[in-house]
């Protein structure tokens, strides 16, 4: 098995374990939810793009900014899903995260998309320019 895939699997298991222990804790901070969403989306992009081998002159490097932008937009969706799942898991009469926090996560969607695009662009350019 390739070392990169082994590292990806280990990181995925560690993230899953941390999420498993975080879910029952009464935490109302949306920053931690967003950090988990960023980690989940980053691992997903790495898993999708890991098998790509960029050859000199290939245009495959353009997939990196596109996938980064999609993953950045997905941070919002994953954050909202984590918030809903955690609120449903605790079963309170009111949600764990007030509407203000949900709206603030929604408002950050363009920022996450732009950040993902720029990270993907930088990674794609770096991979294309590095010596084989």
Helices and strands as residue ranges (DSSP letters): H 3-23, H 30-49, H 62-90, H 99-107, H 109-129
